[in-house]
Amino acid sequence: MSLNGSSPCGSGWQNRVRTEKEYCCPRVQVRLPAAGHFFEATTLYFGQNPASSYVAASREEAELLFAVAHAGLVGEVTIPSSEKECARVAVELKTHLADAHEKFEALASERAGTDRLRDQLVKLLLS
């Protein structure tokens, strides 16, 4: 606390702490059951034999975490707490990745001679 009673972190930090969650994404394959799966619609499975699991607070949170892990992000990530914000961020992430994929394909087609090399270049740029 500063001398005038305000927080040194600023006034917005308390709201941010309550509206965001931190999660650690492991470097393993991730699976998300279908949305219609009654008991496991919010459960993410990481790895295989045996898989570890994480039960998300909502389907929207599970889909966002799946998109983050599927994009190859590893380590600590901060995600929104609300379902609505999780859905919005997931759409933004998927749109951003689709745009990047499209741009990388255009660049690869200009630089690489074969389809195989183009595919490898796009995969490398997206990783």
PyMOL commands that set and color helices and strands:
alter all, ss='L'
color gray80, all
select helices_A, chain A and resi 13-19+59-70+83-111+115-126
alter helices_A, ss='H'
color red, helices_A
select strands_A, chain A and resi 20-25+30-31+43-46+52-55+75-80
alter strands_A, ss='S'
color yellow, strands_A
deselect
rebuild
show_as cartoon
